[in-house]
Amino acid sequence: MVFIYCLSIFIVIAAVLFAASKSPNKSMFGFRYYTVLTDSMVPEFSSGDMVFVKVSDAKGIKTGDIITFNPSSGSDAYLTHRVTEKITNYQGTGVTCFRTKGDANNADDSFLIDEDRVIGKVQFHVPKLGVIVRFVQLRWYFILPLIALLFVFFRMMKYYFELKSKDIDNQKNNNAATELETEN
């Protein structure tokens, strides 16, 4: 039982630390997550959703895939758009480039993405999970006491129900003893 508590606490702490990390290179089991900030990919996903991206090289990406990429070297921003064109050996350089477009946008993006800027392909998304993770990232000092309070609350509830079940058992034993005395 102690092992399960320790494992649960470890998982919660690891999840909070992972969610609170702002490093762009973080990944867990080869996946990275990103919170969608705009509605450029509606109806596929909306702002506040969380996309899970499988870190991969550009070779496996084809037209129609949704990819996450860094649009410029001087930025920590990431975009997630659909590939509309894959250009191999761009202008004889041997570099693969991608033309992308947000599903809700009227035109393709005005820039090409070279293979070195690609993070990977979106595998799945969870609606509105990004809102929760963003809250934890920005307000971790609020979440930790909340977790502690929940732990105390559930321990008190367990204690209360254990006492109540002991009282019921004692009452049954007293009733049984009283019935035996009245029969004799």
N, C-alpha and C positions, 0 to 999 in steps of 0.2 A: 504494500500500500504506500509506503514511504517512497518507493521508486517511482510510482505513478505521479505522486505529488511533485517530486523533484523534476521528473521529465516534463510535466505540465508547466512548471515554473520556468524551466529552461526554454521551452518552446515559446512561451509568452515573451520572455525577455529577448530572445533572439528575434522574434517577429517585430517587437517594438524598436529594437536597435536597427534592424534592416529597414523598417519603414521610416525611421528618423534620419537615416543616412541620406545625405544629399550628393554623394559621389555619383558622377555619371557612369562610372565603370562597374557599379555593383551588379552582381547577377547571382542568382540562386539556381543551381542545377541547369545552368546554361540559359536561363531566362532572365530578362530584365522587365521591369514594369514601368509604365509611364502614365501619368494622369493627362487626359485629354483636356486641353484648355479652351479650345474653340469648337465651333460647330461646322468646321470645313469638311467633315466626313459624314455628316448626316445624310442618309438614314443609317449608315453602317454603325456608327457610334456617335455619341453626343458629348458635349463638355461635361466634365465630372466623371466620365467613365474611366476605367483603367484598362489599358491594353497590355497584354503580355507578349513580349517579343522574344522569339528564339534567336539568340545570337548566332549569326551565320555569315558566310562570305557571299559575295555577289553572284557567284556562279550558279547557284540554285534558284535565283530570283528570275521570274518571268513576267511578261506583260499580264496585268490583272492582279498581281500580288499586291498586298498592302505592306509597305515597308516603313520602318522608322529610320530616320537619318539626321545627321547634323548638317544644316544647310550652308554653314560657313565656318571657317577655321577659327574665327575670332569670337565665336559665340558658344554659350553653354546651352542654347536652345535646341530642341529636337522637334522635328515634324514627322507626322505619320500621314502619308498619302498613298494613293494607289499608283502603281507603275502603268503608264500609258504607252511607253516605248522603251525598249532595251537596245542600246547602241553598243555593239561590240567593236573593239578596235577603233575607238573614236579618233578621227582624223589621222589614222595611221600610228597612233601612240601606243597601241596595245592595251589601252585602258578601256574598261567597260563603264559606260555612263547610262543613267536612267533619266527619262522625262517623267515627271509625276504630276498628279492633279488631285485636289481634294474633291470628293464626290459631290459636294454642295457648291463647288466653284464652277463658274462658267467657262473658264479657260485653263489650259495647262499652266503649271508654275513657270515663271519666266527664266528659270535657271536649270541647268543640268546637274545631276548628282553623280560624282564619280564613285567608283566602287569602294574607295577608302573611307568615305563618309557614311556608308551604309552600316547600320547597327545590326539589322536582321529583319525577318518577316514576322508580322503579327500573327500569332497562333489563335488567340481568343481574347475576348474582352469581358469584363464584368461591369454591368451598368452601375453607375454612381459610387462604386467602391473608391474611386479616386478622391471623392469628397471626404470620405472617412479617413483615408490615409493622409491626405493633406492636412486635415484637422490634427491628427496625431503628430505629424512632422512639425507643425507650427505651435502646437500647444501640449507638448509632451509633459510639461510640468503640471498640467491639469490631469492628465491621464494616469500617471503613476499613483497619486493619492486615491483616485477613483478605483483603480484595481485593488489597492489595499483595503479600501472601504468595502468593496464587494466581497473580498476574501473574508473579512471580519463578519460581514452580514451572513454569509453562507455557513460559517462556523457556528455562529449564534443560532441559526435556524436548525442546524444539525443537533446542537446541544438541547434546544427546546424540544424537538421531536423525540430525542432519546429519553428525556425526562418524562414526557407525556406518555410514551410507551411503557416506561417503568411504572408510572402511576396506574396505568390501566392494568398491567400485570399484577401489581400489588392489590388493586381493588378486586380483581378476579380471585386471587388467592384468599383474600379476606372473606369474600362472599362464599367461596367453597368451604372454608373453615367454619363459617357461621352455619351453613347448611348442614354440615356434619354434626355440629353441636346440637342443632335442633332435632336432628333425627335420633340422636342417642338420648 
